[in-house]
Amino acid sequence: MVINISNFLNSKSKNHKMIDFQDLDHLDGLSISTVSANLYKTKRDDLVMFYFREGANFASVYTKSKILSENIKWNLNQKAKKIFSLIVNTKNANSFTGDHGYRSMQSIAEAISLELTNKQKQDENEPKNIKTKNIIFGCTGTIGEIFPVEKIISKIPELIRNIKYTQNKLIWIKAALGIMTTDTQPKMSMEECYIGKTLVKIYGIAKGSGMIHPNLATTLGYVFTDADLSNDILKKLLKKNVQTSFNAISCDGDTSTNDMISIFSTGQAKHIKVSSINDKKLESFNKSLNSVLLNLAKRVVADGEGASKFITINVYDTKTDVDAKKIAFSIGNSPLVKTAIAGEDPNWGRIIMAIGKSQASIKINKLVIKFGNINIVQDGKLYPSYKEREAAEYMKNPNIEINVKVGTGSKNFTAYTMDLTKKYIEINADYRS
């Protein structure tokens, strides 16, 4: 097997521990294939297929943008109970492409359903007739460019010939590389847990580096499990856990037209039946799913375009969850805060500004601000023993933590973001070059 090694050689990633590759291996019921459809000027994998031989239960959450890409519209219109294939292309977002973009999804789905039905007849004892409604899409890349439907359709036979029924770490890396755009590193995560006495796997990959803000941003995240869970349970689990993971990150405050996070359940792990999200047998799975989603979301932030710092913003003791989130993202999305951190300047006045503009309810005389464990504001006043030199030294760390206590209640929220550097401007100024 050939790895797209150029992605590694061109990588400018930081030495954040979270970007270490994890040892994803085989997951029953899932097959993976990658090819180059020549969507880029340089040859690289840019088309990825995830194939479920027995079909998979699934659930997705999508962008809240009022302008949806054509693949998201397609996915929302499919009412199948099981998915047999997820196809992801990069380089082209298939957004603002109108009827041509939507018809492209239909044409590709027709070609894939035919090829996969034939493969079922070749490989399965009880072959299934795979229909277009059993196929969904992920698209990422530039908005408004004509969708390269002919290039993609021409590669479908090769894509299906390349299907690997048994996965290993290298295949997962190829898949994660194949969905990247401006990312510098593939993003993978895994957990194992038990439902009853049965071991269950949860594997995930994601892409995202710029145009990142809650409601998912230019983020694609795909989670796969061999658990046997209904669509309804999967949907409730995903919606619950995305709030503290992918909806808790921001790189630049921009939300894309293409965001999707999906979970697929192959049902191959023969565990005791689970009938409700409130079933105690799901506690370990729920915790592990959250870990996978949060790990992937943090990897997106750590690989943010031009990022040199990973920033955690903890907001405590607010009156409402909404207030906590408002303050966290007012700080995390502030260009002034982000550039100060990029310059390793402990300019805490910018934190004060961001808290004030959030419009959240606060009590000045109870306000506490810390950089890490360094006290800056206490009881609404500058901490008497605050030393700027100590804070400046802390700002040299690659991981920065901002802690804010508001004093109006007992609600909390944690957001994750990155700094804003000259490199971010360079990447996005040259994005289409």
N, C-alpha and C positions, 0 to 999 in steps of 0.2 A: 504494500500500500504506500502511496506517495502522500506525504504531508505537505501542505502549502507552506513551505519553509520560509518564503519571502515575508510572510506576515510576522514571523518570529524575528527575522533579521532586521526588519524595519521598525520593530517595536521600540517605543520610548517609555515604556511603563516604569513606574516607580517600584521600589522594593517594599510595597505594602504586603504584609503577610497574607491578606485576604485574596491576593491574586495567584497564590500558589495553586497549581493544578491538583485536582482531586481525582481519586482512582475510580471513576465511574466504569462499570463493566457491563456484563450482560443483564438485560431486563426482559423477562419472558413476555412474549406477545408483541414486542416492538422490533422493527427492522429499520435500518438507516441507510441512506444513499446520498452521495454528493457528486456533483459534476461541475465543470465550467461550461456555462452557456455563452461565454465570450461577451458578457455584459460590460466588462471593463476593458480598457486599452491593454492592460497587462493580464496575462492568463492567471486565473485563480479560481478556486471553487466559489461559485456565486449562486448555486441552486441546490437546495437541500430537500430531501424527501424523508418523512417519517411515515412508516407504513405499519399498520396494525392488521395482522393476518386474520384475526378473529373479530376485528372491530374493537373500538374502545369507547367507553362512556367518557364524557368530556364536559367541560364548562369553560367559559371564557369571560373576561371582563375587557371592555374596550374603551378607547379614548372618549373623553367627554367633549371633544372639539365639535363644533357645529358644522364643520366641514369634514366629511368622512372620506377616506380613500375608498376606491372601488372594491378592493379586496375585503375591507371591513363590511361594506354594504352586502357583498356576496355572502360572507359568513353569517351575517344577521338574517339573511333570507333563507338559509338552509335549515330545515326543521327536522333533520334526521336525529334519531335517538343514539346512533353510533357513528363514529368517524372511522374511516378506513385509511385516510391519508391526509397529512398536513404537508403542504408544499410552501417553502420559503425562498423568496428571491431577494437579492440585494441589488444595489445600484439604482433601482427605479421604485419609487413609492407607489406608483399607480394611483396617484392622487391628483385631482383636478384634470382627469383624463376623459371624463364624460362617458358616453355610450361605448366608445371604443375600448376604454379600460374595463368596463363591466363585461362586455362581450368577450374580451380576452380571457377573463376568468372562466366564462362558460366554455370557450373553445379548449382551454387547457384542461378543464375538468372533464370534458368529453373524451379527450385523448387519453388522459390518465385512467379514467374509469374503464375504457376499453382495454388498455394494456394490462391493468391490474386484474380485471376479470379473466383475461387469458392466462395470466400468471397463476391465478387461483386454480384454474382448470389443470394447469401443469403440475402444481405443487401440493394441492390439498385433496384429501380424501372426500371431503364434502365441500366442493367449491361454491363460493358465494358470488352473486351477481352484484358487483359494486357499481353504484349509481353516482351521478354527478353530485347529488345532495350529500353524499358520504365523504366529500372532499372539501377541505377548507384551506385558506391561504394566509400567509404572512408576507407582506411586502415592505421593503424599507429602502430609502435612498432619496433621490431628488424628486421634488414635487413638480408636476406640470409637464414632464417630458413624456413623449409618446411611449406607451408600454411596448416592450420588445417581445410581443407574443410569438412571432415566427421563430425567433432564436430559441425561446424556451420550449416550444412544441417540438422543434427539431431535436432537442436533447432528451426528450422523454424516454425513448427506447433505451438510450444509454443509461439514463438515470435508473430505470427499472432493472436493467442488466446488472447494475452495480449494487443492487440491494444486498446488504449483509444481514443474514438471519441471526448471526451471533455478533454482539458488539464487544468492543474492548476500549481501553482508554484512548487509543489512537483514533478510533472511529468517532468517538465523542468529541475529541479535539477537532477533527476535520469538520464535524457538523457545526461546532461552535465557531470555528473560523469562517465557515461558509456563509454565516448570516451577518458577519461584521460589516460595518461601513467605515466610519472614522475611528472606531475602536482600535486600540493598540494591543489588546489582549483578549483572547477568548474567555468567556465567563461560564463557569460550571460549578455546580454544587450538588452535594449528595447527603442523604441521611438514611439510616436503617432503623426500624422500630418494630414493635410487635402489635398485631391486632389479635387479641387472645394469646394463643401460644405460637402463632405463625409469624415468621419473619417477613417483613414487608420492606421493599425498596422504594425510595423517592429520589429521583434524579432530575436535575434541571439544568438548562442552559439559557443564556440571555444575551442580548446585544443592546448597546446604548452607550452614548458618550457625550452627545450634545443634543440640544432641544429637549432637555430633561426637566420636568416639573410634575408634581402630583397630578393625578388623573392620567398618569402613565407616560407622557412624553414620548420621544422617539425611542420607545422601549419595546422590544419584543422579548417575552419570557415564556418558556415552554417547560412544563413540569410533567414528568412521566412516572407513573407508579404501577406496580403489579397488583396493588390492592383491588378488591372487588367492591367498588362503591358506586352508588347510583348517581345519575346526572344531578339530581336534586341535592344530594349530600355534597357532591363535588362543588356545585355552585355556591352553596352556603359556606363551605370551608374556604373557598377561594376569596369570596367577597369579604369575609371576616378577616383573613390574614393578609390581604393586600393592603389593608388600611395602615398597618404598622410596618410595611415593607416597601413595596413599590410606590405607594401613596405617601411615603414619608421621606422621599428623596427629591432633590432639586439640584441641577447643575447650573442652569442659566435662566430658569423661570419661564421657558417656552414650552408649550404643549403641542404635540404633533397631531397629524391627521390619521396616523397609522397604528397607534398604540394598541397592543393586545397582550394579555397574559392569559395563558390557557393551561389547563391540567387535563391529562388523559389517563384513564384507568383501564388497564388491559384485563383485569379480573383473573389473572393467572395464579395469584397467590390464594390458595384454598383455605381461607380463614373463616372463622365463625361469622355468621351473617350480622351485618350492621344495618339497622333500620332507621336510625335517626342521628342527626348531628349531635344530639345531647347524650347519645349512648356513651357510657363510661369507657367502653372498649376503644373508643376513638381518641381518648385523651393523648396517648403517646403519639399517634399519627398526626393529630392537630398540632402538637408542639413541634414535631419534626418537620411538618410542612412549613410552619412559620419560619423555622431555622433555614430551610432551603430558600424560601422566598427572600428573607432578609439578607442572607449571604449574597444572593444574586444581585439584589438591589444595591448593597454596599459596594459590590464589585463595579457596578455601573458608575457610581459616584467616584470611586477611586480611580477609574479610568476616564474621568471626565475630560473633555477636550482641553488640553493645555494644563491640566491640574498639577500642582506641586504639593498641595495640602489636602488631606481628608479631614472634614470638619463635622463634629457631632455637636448638635445643639439640644441641650436638655432644658425643658421648661417645666417648672414645678409649681404646684400650689396655686393654680388658677381657678376661677369660678366655674368655668365650663371647659369641655374638651375643645370647643371651637376657639375659645380665647387662647388656649395653649398652642393650638396649631397656628393661629394667626401670628402670634409672637414668634414662634419658631421659624416660620417661613418669611416673616418680615425681616428677620435677621439674616436668614440663609439666602434670600434672594436680593439682598442689598448689594449693589455694585461697590458702594463705598466700604462696606464691611469686608467684602470678598477681596478687593484690591489691597486693603490694609493688611489682611492676613497674607496675601501673596508677597507683600513687601516686608513681612515679619515685623509689622508695626503694631504694638499693643494699644491701638487707638480706641479705648473703651467708650469714648464719647459717641462713636458710630453705633455701638450697641445700644446706648441710651436713645439715640435718634430712632433706630429701627424699632425699639419697643414702643416708643411714643407714637410713631406713625401707624402702628398696627391697628389702632382703634380698639384694642382689647381693654377690658376693665383691669385697672391696676391700683395698688396702694403704694404711693411713693415712699412712705415712711417704713414700708416693710420690704422694699425692693432689695434683692441680693444679686450680685453679679460676680461670677468667678471665671477666670481662665484656668481650666484644670482645677487644681486645689488652691490656686492663688486668689486670695480675697481682694476684690477691687471695690465693690460697692457693698456696704452693709447698712441696713436700716435706712436706705434711701440717701446715704452720704458716702463720700469717698472713705474707704477703710483707712483708719489712722496710720497703720503701719505699712500701707501700700508702697512698694518700691518698683518704680518703672523699669529699672534695670533687670529685676527678677522676671517681670512679665515679658520683657523683650527677649530674654534668653529662652523663655518657654515657647515663644512664637517661632523659634527656629526648628521646632519639632515637626515631623511630617504629618503627625496626627494632632489636631487641635480640638479641644473640648471647651465649649462655652456653656456655662451653667447659669440659669436664671431662675430665681424664686420670686414669685409675684405677691403672694400673701393674701389672695382673695378667696381661696378655697382649697380643694384637695385634688384637682385634676392635673394630669401630666401629659406631655407629649415629647417625643424625641424625633428630630429631623436630622437628615444627613445631607451634606453638600460639599462643595469644593471651592477652592479659591479661584480668582479671575486673573489670569496672567496675559502677557503679551502674546503667548503662544495660542491662546484661544482666539484672539483676533486674527492671527495669521492663518489658522486652520479654516476659519469660516469666511475670511476674505477670499481664500483660494479654493473654496469648497468645490466649485464646478470647473476649475481649471484642469 
